[in-house]
Amino acid sequence: MATNQTALDAFLRHKTEIDEMLARIQGLSDAHFNVHPDDVHWGHVGDLAHHAEQLRRITDAAFHEGEHAGPQGTRSGQ
């Protein structure tokens, strides 16, 4: 069972790391990504589009969507 405990410990470390990153992202979003509405320009739009695409890659993988979706009507990995 030591191997299972080691795996669980590593899993929980990664989960904690993800939880911390999500909290930071949420805080940044709550602060409108530190951009005042009067100061928004197309560079900010491009930055957010890039961030959204990176997050979409993660959520697609986690929820078996997009390119990670299984055959029609099923979810891969389940």
C-alpha positions as CSV (number, residue, x, y, z in Angstrom):
1,M,0.0,0.0,0.0
2,A,3.0,2.3,0.2
3,T,2.8,2.9,-3.6
4,N,-0.9,3.8,-3.3
5,Q,-0.1,6.3,-0.5
6,T,2.8,7.8,-2.5
7,A,0.5,8.2,-5.5
8,L,-2.2,9.7,-3.3
9,D,0.3,12.1,-1.7
10,A,1.5,13.2,-5.2
11,F,-2.1,13.5,-6.4
12,L,-3.0,15.8,-3.5
13,R,0.0,17.9,-4.0
14,H,-1.0,18.5,-7.6
15,K,-4.6,19.1,-6.6
16,T,-3.5,21.7,-4.1
17,E,-1.3,23.4,-6.8
18,I,-4.3,23.5,-9.2
19,D,-6.6,24.9,-6.5
20,E,-4.1,27.7,-5.7
21,M,-3.8,28.6,-9.4
22,L,-7.5,28.6,-9.8
23,A,-7.9,30.9,-6.8
24,R,-5.3,33.3,-8.3
25,I,-7.0,33.3,-11.7
26,Q,-10.4,34.0,-10.1
27,G,-8.9,36.9,-8.1
28,L,-7.4,38.3,-11.3
29,S,-10.7,37.9,-13.1
30,D,-12.6,39.6,-10.2
31,A,-10.1,42.5,-10.6
32,H,-10.9,42.6,-14.4
33,F,-7.4,41.3,-15.1
34,N,-6.0,44.5,-13.6
35,V,-7.2,46.6,-16.5
36,H,-9.5,49.6,-16.0
37,P,-12.4,49.6,-18.5
38,D,-11.2,53.0,-19.9
39,D,-7.8,51.5,-20.6
40,V,-8.7,48.4,-22.5
41,H,-7.1,48.0,-25.9
42,W,-6.8,45.2,-28.4
43,G,-3.6,43.9,-26.8
44,H,-5.7,43.1,-23.7
45,V,-8.3,41.4,-25.8
46,G,-5.6,39.2,-27.4
47,D,-4.1,38.4,-24.0
48,L,-7.5,37.3,-22.7
49,A,-8.2,35.3,-25.8
50,H,-4.9,33.5,-25.4
51,H,-5.7,32.8,-21.7
52,A,-9.2,31.5,-22.6
53,E,-7.7,29.2,-25.3
54,Q,-5.2,27.7,-22.8
55,L,-8.0,27.2,-20.2
56,R,-10.2,25.7,-22.9
57,R,-7.5,23.1,-23.6
58,I,-7.5,22.2,-20.0
59,T,-11.3,22.0,-19.6
60,D,-11.6,20.0,-22.8
61,A,-9.2,17.4,-21.5
62,A,-10.7,17.3,-18.0
63,F,-14.3,17.0,-19.3
64,H,-13.6,14.9,-22.4
65,E,-14.8,17.6,-24.7
66,G,-13.5,19.2,-28.0
67,E,-10.6,17.1,-29.4
68,H,-10.7,14.9,-26.3
69,A,-14.3,13.9,-26.8
70,G,-14.9,10.2,-27.4
71,P,-17.1,8.8,-30.2
72,Q,-20.4,10.6,-30.6
73,G,-22.7,10.0,-27.7
74,T,-20.0,8.7,-25.4
75,R,-17.3,10.2,-23.2
76,S,-13.8,8.8,-23.5
77,G,-12.3,7.4,-20.4
78,Q,-15.6,6.4,-18.9
